[in-house]
């Protein structure tokens, strides 16, 4: 990019009239030009300059009037013949060349015009920027620097309309990928406190956040602390907060950007404060919750930081209560359905935040012990028509059910939860069934829950799920069966349902592709193998012998995943497979 303004035309413009300009300063410079303008400038330095400009010439020298004045510190308002020069520049605008006009605008802004002159120049730039075919003109011109410098000038506040056109131009230019990088570089190099009209500037950055090629610029320029500061300073301005929230929600979906935001200490307290301040602004709330959910999904430190912020859980549960009332009891007329849908979207994002926070042990234990949190989640699971909401709530209950200490409300309410899960298992949505099965996998560690499963014939459904050909469903079903088979009285009941045969089929089908599932299948089969001959002993021995031979294994994965698969095979599958194989061989030798 050329940083000095070049008062010349580089492309052929044969249709423009031939003009001549003769400018006498105190410097001798000859450019092939036939335009004649005489300015009598009294300069203390004895220099002479002769400037000629040909609009039909395709090349011209880089040395120009702008540079000459800049070198002598004569830009701004200190030039004695400034009014005469401005009149000459404004006359050239009438020639109608966008390229020339952009150069003239740059020059005019450098002379620190104000009032109507400033407004007209800003309108001119805005007009040129509205056409995407002119984007290339801005790439080869430092006019973006001029606009940003203008916005950082205190005097500009006396001309609000000029500011409006300036930021409008910047917003339009942010739609071009190359210009967005240039604009981003300029915006992020500015001092936070110098940003005027942050609404339009954050809107420009919001546009750039949509572009994948801009992400590296956001990262390299350290813009996240800057945006947090802008949001903090303008907490009462919903529109500015929404622009920044949109930027964060878009960028936090990408690992590197999410990590950078997670390392911005201000963001956690800030997001919670704005959620509290603007709790009924669904579009703002949903984006901040989405961002918090992304942070909590990727970073254990972020989970802890959110939890440790004073009143964080109270704020989140307060939002939960507020939005749940409108969503769960939604017998509203059709005119209000859009509003209800927005409330539901907020709940989906909020529950996701809780689910991800619960992954951290300290946070998970605290949430599992929180009666309000558990009750709100259970209430949501009863709203059968809101599938996504029910699935998210069930997934969160599953995460909380992992923590079964004495303080756990989930463990204390296992009877009520089991009854709710039974209804979920009858759902036509397989994702809902899967989440219910996962919760049963944790709760079936409790003897009463195991009795409930057998009594209500849930075990029959669990065994059937082994035929699903879905490794995730099989994994969850296998977890429930392993806990059920821990009770001797349940083994024969499960065997009559064909559990052992189906477990062996799953081991054969999924073993080489999922060694964690294979290890769990072996652990479950261990419970079924009693101290007597079993009809499936030889079949199971053959599979275990094959899968224990690393050289004979068919590795169904790319080279990139093979190392991970081999580690799972060696550390998780092989130890339990060897123990099960040894037990089967011992039984076989006794015959």
C-alpha positions as CSV (number, residue, x, y, z in Angstrom):
1,X,0.0,0.0,0.0
2,X,1.3,3.5,-0.9
3,X,1.2,5.5,2.3
4,X,1.7,9.0,0.9
5,X,-1.0,10.5,-1.2
6,X,-0.1,10.5,-4.9
7,X,-1.5,13.4,-6.7
8,X,-1.5,11.8,-10.1
9,X,-3.5,9.5,-12.4
10,X,-2.0,6.1,-13.3
11,X,-4.6,4.9,-15.8
12,X,-5.5,6.4,-19.2
13,X,-8.3,8.8,-19.1
14,X,-8.5,10.0,-22.7
15,X,-12.0,11.3,-22.3
16,X,-10.9,13.9,-19.7
17,X,-9.9,17.3,-21.0
18,X,-6.3,18.2,-21.2
19,X,-5.5,20.8,-18.5
20,X,-2.4,22.6,-17.4
21,X,-1.3,23.5,-14.0
22,X,1.8,25.4,-13.0
23,X,2.5,25.6,-9.3
24,X,5.3,27.7,-8.0
25,X,6.6,26.6,-4.6
26,X,10.3,26.6,-3.7
27,X,11.3,23.3,-5.2
28,X,12.1,22.3,-8.7
29,X,10.2,19.2,-9.8
30,X,9.1,18.6,-13.4
31,X,6.2,16.2,-14.2
32,X,4.8,16.0,-17.7
33,X,1.7,18.1,-17.2
34,X,0.0,20.7,-19.1
35,X,-2.3,22.1,-16.3
36,X,-1.6,25.7,-15.1
37,X,-2.3,27.0,-11.6
38,X,-0.4,29.7,-10.0
39,X,-0.2,30.0,-6.2
40,X,2.0,32.6,-4.7
41,X,3.2,31.0,-1.5
42,X,5.6,32.9,0.8
43,X,7.9,30.3,2.2
44,X,10.9,31.1,4.3
45,X,12.8,28.3,2.5
46,X,14.1,29.2,-1.0
47,X,12.7,26.2,-2.9
48,X,10.9,26.1,-6.2
49,X,8.5,23.4,-7.4
50,X,6.9,23.0,-10.8
51,X,4.0,20.5,-10.9
52,X,2.6,19.3,-14.1
53,X,-0.2,16.7,-14.3
54,X,-1.5,15.0,-17.4
55,X,-4.8,13.1,-16.9
56,X,-4.3,11.2,-20.1
57,X,-0.9,9.9,-19.1
58,X,-0.8,6.4,-17.8
59,X,2.3,6.8,-15.5
60,X,3.5,9.7,-13.4
61,X,6.2,10.2,-10.8
62,X,5.6,9.5,-7.2
63,X,6.9,12.9,-6.0
64,X,3.9,15.1,-5.6
65,X,2.5,18.2,-4.1
66,X,1.1,16.3,-1.1
67,X,4.5,14.8,-0.3
68,X,6.3,18.1,-0.8
69,X,4.0,19.9,1.7
70,X,4.2,17.0,4.1
71,X,8.0,17.0,4.1
72,X,8.0,20.7,5.0
73,X,5.3,20.3,7.7
74,X,2.9,22.5,5.8
75,X,-0.1,20.2,5.8
76,X,-3.0,21.1,8.2
77,X,-4.1,24.6,8.7
78,X,-0.7,26.4,8.7
79,X,-0.4,26.8,5.0
80,X,-0.9,30.5,4.2
81,X,-2.5,30.0,0.8
82,X,-4.6,27.1,2.0
83,X,-8.0,28.6,0.8
84,X,-6.6,29.0,-2.7
85,X,-5.3,25.5,-2.8
86,X,-8.6,24.1,-1.5
87,X,-10.5,25.9,-4.2
88,X,-8.3,24.4,-6.8
89,X,-8.7,20.9,-5.4
90,X,-12.5,21.2,-5.2
91,X,-12.6,22.3,-8.8
92,X,-10.8,19.1,-9.9
93,X,-13.5,17.0,-8.2
94,X,-15.9,18.1,-10.9
95,X,-13.9,16.1,-13.4
96,X,-15.8,13.0,-12.2
97,X,-12.9,10.5,-11.8
98,X,-13.4,8.3,-8.8
99,X,-9.6,7.5,-8.7
100,X,-8.7,11.2,-8.8
101,X,-11.4,12.1,-6.4
102,X,-10.2,9.6,-3.8
103,X,-6.7,11.1,-4.1
104,X,-8.1,14.6,-3.8
105,X,-10.1,13.6,-0.7
106,X,-7.0,12.2,0.9
107,X,-5.2,15.5,0.2
108,X,-8.1,17.6,1.4
109,X,-8.4,15.7,4.7
110,X,-4.7,16.2,5.2
111,X,-5.4,20.0,5.1
112,X,-7.7,19.6,8.1
113,X,-10.9,21.0,6.5
114,X,-14.0,21.4,8.7
115,X,-17.6,22.4,8.4
116,X,-19.3,21.9,5.0
117,X,-15.9,21.2,3.3
118,X,-15.4,18.2,5.6
119,X,-19.0,17.0,5.2
120,X,-18.7,17.2,1.4
121,X,-15.4,15.2,1.3
122,X,-16.9,12.5,3.6
123,X,-19.9,12.3,1.4
124,X,-17.6,11.9,-1.6
125,X,-15.7,9.1,0.0
126,X,-18.9,7.4,1.0
127,X,-20.3,7.6,-2.6
128,X,-17.1,6.0,-4.0
129,X,-17.1,3.3,-1.4
130,X,-20.7,2.2,-2.2
131,X,-19.6,0.6,-5.4
132,X,-17.7,-2.7,-4.9
133,X,-16.0,-2.0,-8.3
134,X,-14.1,0.8,-6.6
135,X,-12.6,-1.5,-3.8
136,X,-9.3,-1.7,-5.6
137,X,-8.9,2.1,-5.3
138,X,-8.9,1.9,-1.5
139,X,-6.4,-0.9,-1.5
140,X,-3.8,1.3,-3.2
141,X,-4.7,4.4,-1.3
142,X,-4.1,5.3,2.4
143,X,-7.5,6.9,2.7
144,X,-8.5,4.3,5.4
145,X,-5.7,5.8,7.6
146,X,-7.2,9.3,6.9
147,X,-10.7,8.2,7.9
148,X,-9.6,6.6,11.1
149,X,-7.4,9.6,11.9
150,X,-10.4,11.8,11.3
151,X,-12.5,9.7,13.7
152,X,-9.8,10.1,16.4
153,X,-9.8,13.9,16.1
154,X,-11.7,15.7,18.9
155,X,-13.0,18.5,16.5
156,X,-14.9,15.9,14.5
157,X,-17.6,15.7,17.1
158,X,-18.9,19.1,16.0
159,X,-19.7,17.5,12.7
160,X,-21.8,14.5,13.5
161,X,-23.0,14.0,9.9
162,X,-19.4,13.8,8.6
163,X,-18.7,11.2,11.2
164,X,-21.7,9.2,10.0
165,X,-20.5,9.2,6.4
166,X,-17.0,8.2,7.5
167,X,-18.0,5.2,9.5
168,X,-20.5,4.3,6.8
169,X,-17.6,4.1,4.4
170,X,-15.6,2.0,6.7
171,X,-18.5,-0.4,7.2
172,X,-19.0,-0.7,3.4
173,X,-15.2,-1.4,2.9
174,X,-15.2,-4.1,5.6
175,X,-17.2,-6.3,3.2
176,X,-14.1,-6.7,1.0
177,X,-11.7,-9.4,2.3
178,X,-8.5,-7.6,1.4
179,X,-9.8,-4.2,2.7
180,X,-11.1,-5.9,5.8
181,X,-7.6,-7.0,6.7
182,X,-6.3,-3.5,6.1
183,X,-9.1,-2.0,8.1
184,X,-8.7,-4.5,10.9
185,X,-5.0,-3.7,11.2
186,X,-5.8,0.0,11.5
187,X,-8.6,-0.4,13.9
188,X,-6.7,-2.6,16.3
189,X,-3.7,-0.4,16.3
190,X,-5.8,2.5,17.6
191,X,-5.9,3.2,21.3
192,X,-9.2,2.0,22.9
193,X,-10.0,5.4,24.3
194,X,-9.6,7.1,21.0
195,X,-12.4,5.2,19.2
196,X,-15.2,7.5,18.2
197,X,-18.5,6.2,17.0
198,X,-17.8,2.6,18.4
199,X,-21.2,1.5,17.1
200,X,-20.2,1.7,13.4
201,X,-16.7,0.6,14.0
202,X,-17.8,-2.5,15.9
203,X,-20.2,-3.2,13.1
204,X,-17.3,-3.1,10.6
205,X,-15.4,-5.6,12.8
206,X,-18.5,-7.7,13.0
207,X,-18.6,-7.9,9.2
208,X,-15.0,-9.0,9.2
209,X,-15.5,-11.7,11.8
210,X,-17.5,-13.6,9.1
211,X,-14.5,-14.0,6.9
212,X,-12.1,-16.9,7.6
213,X,-9.2,-14.9,6.2
214,X,-9.7,-12.3,8.9
215,X,-9.2,-14.6,11.9
216,X,-5.5,-14.5,11.9
217,X,-5.6,-10.7,11.9
218,X,-7.9,-10.7,14.9
219,X,-5.5,-13.0,16.7
220,X,-2.2,-11.2,15.7
221,X,-3.6,-7.8,16.6
222,X,-4.8,-8.8,20.1
223,X,-8.2,-7.4,19.5
224,X,-10.1,-9.4,22.2
225,X,-9.0,-7.2,25.2
226,X,-9.8,-4.1,23.1
227,X,-13.3,-5.4,22.3
228,X,-13.9,-6.3,26.0
229,X,-12.9,-2.8,26.9
230,X,-15.2,-1.3,24.4
231,X,-18.1,-3.5,25.6
232,X,-17.3,-2.6,29.2
233,X,-17.3,1.1,28.5
234,X,-20.6,0.9,26.7
235,X,-22.5,-1.6,28.8
236,X,-25.6,0.5,28.7
237,X,-25.6,0.6,24.9
238,X,-27.4,-2.6,23.7
239,X,-26.4,-2.1,20.1
240,X,-22.7,-1.8,20.7
241,X,-22.8,-4.8,23.1
242,X,-24.7,-6.8,20.5
243,X,-22.0,-6.0,17.8
244,X,-19.2,-7.2,20.1
245,X,-21.2,-10.2,21.2
246,X,-21.7,-11.2,17.6
247,X,-18.0,-10.9,17.0
248,X,-17.2,-13.1,20.0
249,X,-19.9,-15.7,19.1
250,X,-18.5,-16.1,15.6
251,X,-14.8,-16.2,16.5
252,X,-15.2,-18.4,19.6
253,X,-16.4,-21.2,17.4
254,X,-12.7,-21.6,16.2
255,X,-10.2,-23.2,18.5
256,X,-7.4,-20.6,18.3
257,X,-9.8,-17.7,18.7
258,X,-11.6,-19.4,21.6
259,X,-8.3,-20.0,23.4
260,X,-7.3,-16.3,22.9
261,X,-10.6,-15.2,24.3
262,X,-10.3,-17.6,27.2
263,X,-7.1,-16.0,28.2
264,X,-8.7,-12.5,28.3
265,X,-9.5,-12.2,32.1
266,X,-12.0,-9.3,31.7
267,X,-14.4,-11.3,29.6
268,X,-15.8,-13.6,32.3
269,X,-17.0,-10.9,34.7
270,X,-18.0,-8.7,31.7
271,X,-20.2,-11.3,30.1
272,X,-22.0,-12.1,33.4
273,X,-22.6,-8.4,34.1
274,X,-24.1,-7.8,30.7
275,X,-26.3,-11.0,31.0
276,X,-27.6,-9.6,34.2
277,X,-28.1,-6.0,32.9
278,X,-29.7,-7.0,29.6
279,X,-31.4,-10.2,30.7
280,X,-34.4,-9.8,28.5
281,X,-32.5,-8.9,25.3
282,X,-32.7,-12.3,23.7
283,X,-30.5,-11.6,20.7
284,X,-27.7,-10.3,23.0
285,X,-28.2,-13.0,25.7
286,X,-28.2,-15.9,23.3
287,X,-24.9,-14.8,21.7
288,X,-23.1,-14.3,25.1
289,X,-24.3,-17.7,26.3
290,X,-23.2,-19.3,23.1
291,X,-19.7,-17.8,23.6
292,X,-19.6,-18.9,27.2
293,X,-20.6,-22.4,26.1
294,X,-17.8,-22.4,23.6
295,X,-15.3,-21.3,26.3
296,X,-16.5,-23.9,28.8
297,X,-16.4,-26.6,26.1
298,X,-12.8,-26.1,25.2
299,X,-11.1,-25.0,28.4
300,X,-11.0,-26.4,31.9
301,X,-9.5,-23.1,33.1
302,X,-12.5,-21.2,31.6
303,X,-15.0,-23.5,33.4
304,X,-13.3,-22.7,36.7
305,X,-13.1,-19.0,35.9
306,X,-16.8,-18.7,35.2
307,X,-17.7,-20.6,38.4
308,X,-15.4,-18.5,40.5
309,X,-16.8,-15.2,39.4
310,X,-19.0,-13.9,42.2
311,X,-22.7,-14.8,41.7
312,X,-22.1,-16.5,38.4
313,X,-24.3,-19.5,39.1
314,X,-27.0,-17.3,40.6
315,X,-27.0,-15.2,37.4
316,X,-27.2,-18.2,35.1
317,X,-30.0,-19.9,37.2
318,X,-31.8,-16.6,37.4
319,X,-31.9,-16.5,33.6
320,X,-32.9,-20.1,33.5
321,X,-35.9,-19.4,35.8
322,X,-36.9,-16.4,33.8
323,X,-36.8,-18.0,30.4
324,X,-38.1,-21.4,31.5
325,X,-41.4,-19.8,32.7
326,X,-42.2,-18.5,29.2
327,X,-41.0,-21.6,27.4
328,X,-42.3,-24.5,29.4
329,X,-45.8,-22.9,29.8
330,X,-46.0,-21.8,26.2
331,X,-49.7,-22.0,25.4
332,X,-49.3,-18.6,23.8
333,X,-51.1,-17.4,20.7
334,X,-49.4,-17.7,17.3
335,X,-48.4,-14.0,17.4
336,X,-46.2,-14.7,20.3
337,X,-44.6,-17.9,18.9
338,X,-41.5,-16.0,17.6
339,X,-40.9,-14.6,21.0
340,X,-41.3,-18.0,22.6
341,X,-38.9,-19.5,20.1
342,X,-36.3,-16.9,21.1
343,X,-36.8,-17.8,24.7
344,X,-36.3,-21.5,23.9
345,X,-33.1,-20.7,22.0
346,X,-31.8,-18.9,25.1
347,X,-32.6,-21.9,27.2
348,X,-30.8,-24.3,24.8
349,X,-27.6,-22.2,24.9
350,X,-27.9,-21.7,28.7
351,X,-28.3,-25.4,29.5
352,X,-25.3,-26.1,27.2
353,X,-23.2,-23.7,29.4
354,X,-24.2,-25.6,32.5
355,X,-23.5,-29.0,30.9
356,X,-20.0,-27.8,29.9
357,X,-19.3,-26.2,33.2
358,X,-20.2,-29.5,34.9
359,X,-17.3,-31.3,33.2
360,X,-15.0,-29.6,35.8
361,X,-15.1,-31.7,39.0
362,X,-15.5,-28.8,41.4
363,X,-18.2,-27.2,39.4
364,X,-20.0,-30.4,38.6
365,X,-20.2,-31.3,42.3
366,X,-21.5,-27.9,43.2
367,X,-24.1,-28.0,40.4
368,X,-25.2,-31.5,41.3
369,X,-25.8,-30.3,44.9
370,X,-27.8,-27.3,43.7
371,X,-31.5,-28.1,44.2
372,X,-32.7,-25.2,42.0
373,X,-30.4,-26.2,39.1
374,X,-31.5,-29.9,39.2
375,X,-35.2,-29.0,39.5
376,X,-35.0,-26.6,36.6
377,X,-33.4,-29.3,34.4
378,X,-36.0,-31.9,35.5
379,X,-38.8,-29.4,34.7
380,X,-37.5,-28.9,31.2
381,X,-37.3,-32.7,30.4
382,X,-41.1,-32.9,30.8
383,X,-41.7,-30.6,27.8
384,X,-41.8,-33.4,25.2
385,X,-42.5,-31.2,22.2
386,X,-39.3,-29.2,22.6
387,X,-36.9,-31.9,21.5
388,X,-33.6,-30.0,21.5
389,X,-34.3,-28.5,24.9
390,X,-35.1,-31.9,26.4
391,X,-32.0,-33.5,24.9
392,X,-29.7,-30.7,26.2
393,X,-31.3,-30.9,29.7
394,X,-30.9,-34.7,29.7
395,X,-27.3,-34.4,28.7
396,X,-26.7,-32.0,31.6
397,X,-28.4,-34.3,34.0
398,X,-26.1,-37.0,32.7
399,X,-23.0,-34.9,33.5
400,X,-24.4,-34.1,37.0
401,X,-25.2,-37.8,37.6
402,X,-21.5,-38.6,37.4
403,X,-21.1,-36.9,40.8
404,X,-22.9,-39.1,43.3
405,X,-21.5,-37.9,46.6
406,X,-23.7,-37.4,49.7
407,X,-24.5,-33.8,48.6
408,X,-25.8,-34.9,45.2
409,X,-29.4,-33.9,44.6
410,X,-29.4,-36.1,41.5
411,X,-28.6,-39.1,43.6
412,X,-31.2,-38.1,46.2
413,X,-33.9,-37.8,43.5
414,X,-33.0,-41.0,41.7
415,X,-36.5,-42.3,41.9
416,X,-38.1,-39.3,40.3
417,X,-35.3,-39.1,37.7
418,X,-35.7,-42.8,36.8
419,X,-39.4,-42.2,36.1
420,X,-38.7,-39.3,33.8
421,X,-36.0,-41.3,32.0
422,X,-38.5,-44.1,31.4
423,X,-40.7,-41.6,29.4
424,X,-37.7,-40.5,27.5
425,X,-36.8,-44.0,26.4
426,X,-40.2,-44.2,24.6
427,X,-39.3,-41.1,22.5
428,X,-39.0,-41.5,18.8
429,X,-35.9,-39.3,18.9
430,X,-32.8,-41.5,19.1
431,X,-30.7,-38.7,20.6
432,X,-33.2,-38.4,23.5
433,X,-33.0,-42.2,24.0
434,X,-29.2,-42.1,24.0
435,X,-29.1,-39.3,26.7
436,X,-31.6,-41.2,28.8
437,X,-29.5,-44.4,28.5
438,X,-26.4,-42.4,29.6
439,X,-28.1,-41.2,32.7
440,X,-29.2,-44.7,33.5
441,X,-25.6,-45.8,33.0
442,X,-24.6,-43.6,35.9
443,X,-27.6,-44.0,38.1
444,X,-27.7,-47.8,37.7
445,X,-24.8,-47.9,40.2
446,X,-27.6,-47.4,42.8
447,X,-29.2,-50.7,43.7
448,X,-32.7,-49.2,43.7
449,X,-32.3,-48.0,40.2
450,X,-31.2,-51.4,39.0
451,X,-34.3,-52.9,40.6
452,X,-36.4,-50.2,38.9
453,X,-34.9,-51.1,35.5
454,X,-35.6,-54.8,35.9
455,X,-39.1,-54.3,37.3
456,X,-40.2,-52.0,34.5
457,X,-38.7,-54.2,31.8
458,X,-36.2,-51.5,30.8
459,X,-33.5,-54.1,30.5
460,X,-35.3,-55.6,27.5
461,X,-35.1,-52.3,25.7
462,X,-31.4,-51.9,26.7
463,X,-30.5,-55.3,25.2
464,X,-32.3,-54.5,22.0
465,X,-30.2,-51.3,21.7
466,X,-27.1,-53.5,21.2
467,X,-28.5,-54.2,17.7
468,X,-28.5,-50.5,16.8
469,X,-25.2,-50.7,14.9
470,X,-24.4,-47.3,16.5
471,X,-21.2,-47.5,18.7
472,X,-22.4,-44.6,20.9
473,X,-25.7,-46.3,21.6
474,X,-24.0,-49.6,22.2
475,X,-21.5,-48.0,24.6
476,X,-24.3,-46.5,26.8
477,X,-26.4,-49.7,26.7
478,X,-23.3,-51.7,27.6
479,X,-22.7,-49.5,30.6
480,X,-26.2,-50.2,32.0
481,X,-25.8,-53.9,31.4
482,X,-22.5,-54.0,33.2
483,X,-24.1,-52.5,36.3
484,X,-27.1,-54.7,36.1
485,X,-25.0,-57.9,35.7
486,X,-23.2,-57.0,38.9
487,X,-26.2,-58.5,40.7
488,X,-26.1,-62.3,40.3
489,X,-29.9,-62.5,40.2
490,X,-30.0,-60.3,37.1
491,X,-27.6,-62.3,35.0
492,X,-29.9,-65.1,34.1
493,X,-32.7,-62.6,33.3
494,X,-30.4,-60.7,31.0
495,X,-29.0,-63.9,29.4
496,X,-32.6,-65.0,28.6
497,X,-32.9,-61.8,26.6
498,X,-29.9,-62.8,24.5
499,X,-27.6,-60.2,26.2
500,X,-24.4,-62.3,26.0
501,X,-24.8,-63.2,22.3
502,X,-25.5,-59.5,21.4
503,X,-22.5,-58.4,23.5
504,X,-20.2,-60.8,21.6
505,X,-21.6,-59.6,18.3
506,X,-20.8,-56.0,19.3
507,X,-17.3,-57.0,20.2
508,X,-16.8,-58.6,16.8
509,X,-18.3,-55.7,14.9
510,X,-16.9,-52.7,16.8
511,X,-13.7,-54.0,18.4
512,X,-11.1,-52.9,15.7
513,X,-12.8,-49.5,15.3
514,X,-13.4,-48.6,19.0
515,X,-11.1,-50.2,21.5
516,X,-12.7,-48.2,24.4
517,X,-16.1,-49.8,23.6
518,X,-14.3,-53.2,23.2
519,X,-12.8,-52.9,26.7
520,X,-16.2,-52.1,28.2
521,X,-17.8,-55.1,26.4
522,X,-15.1,-57.4,27.8
523,X,-15.8,-56.0,31.3
524,X,-19.5,-56.6,30.9
525,X,-18.9,-60.1,29.5
526,X,-16.7,-60.9,32.6
527,X,-19.8,-60.5,34.8
528,X,-21.7,-63.1,32.7
529,X,-19.0,-65.8,32.8
530,X,-19.6,-68.0,35.7
531,X,-17.5,-70.8,37.1
532,X,-18.9,-73.3,34.6
533,X,-18.9,-73.9,30.9
534,X,-20.6,-71.3,28.9
535,X,-22.0,-72.0,25.4
536,X,-20.2,-69.0,23.9
537,X,-16.7,-69.7,25.4
538,X,-15.0,-70.9,22.2
539,X,-16.5,-68.2,20.0
540,X,-15.4,-65.5,22.5
541,X,-11.9,-67.1,22.9
542,X,-11.4,-66.9,19.1
543,X,-12.3,-63.2,19.0
544,X,-10.1,-62.4,22.0
545,X,-7.2,-64.3,20.5
546,X,-7.5,-62.5,17.2
547,X,-7.9,-59.0,18.8
548,X,-4.9,-59.6,21.1
549,X,-2.6,-60.1,18.1
550,X,-1.5,-56.6,17.0
551,X,0.0,-57.8,13.7
552,X,-3.2,-59.6,12.7
553,X,-5.5,-56.6,13.5
554,X,-7.3,-54.7,10.7
555,X,-6.7,-51.1,11.6
556,X,-9.7,-49.2,10.3
557,X,-8.3,-45.7,10.6
558,X,-6.0,-43.2,8.9
559,X,-2.3,-43.0,9.8
560,X,-3.0,-39.9,11.8
561,X,-5.4,-41.8,14.1
562,X,-3.5,-45.1,14.2
563,X,-1.2,-44.0,17.0
564,X,-4.1,-43.0,19.2
565,X,-6.0,-46.3,18.3
566,X,-2.9,-48.3,19.2
567,X,-2.6,-46.6,22.5
568,X,-6.3,-47.3,23.3
569,X,-5.8,-50.9,22.3
570,X,-2.7,-51.4,24.5
571,X,-3.8,-49.4,27.5
572,X,-7.5,-50.0,27.7
573,X,-8.5,-53.1,25.7
574,X,-5.5,-55.5,26.1
575,X,-5.4,-55.7,29.9
576,X,-9.1,-56.6,30.3
577,X,-9.0,-58.9,27.2
578,X,-6.1,-60.8,28.7
579,X,-7.9,-61.3,32.0
580,X,-11.1,-62.4,30.3
581,X,-9.2,-64.7,28.0
582,X,-7.3,-66.3,30.9
583,X,-10.5,-66.9,32.7
584,X,-12.2,-68.5,29.7
585,X,-9.1,-70.8,29.1
586,X,-9.1,-71.8,32.7
587,X,-12.7,-72.8,32.5
588,X,-12.1,-74.7,29.2
589,X,-9.2,-76.6,30.8
590,X,-11.4,-77.8,33.6
591,X,-13.6,-79.6,31.3
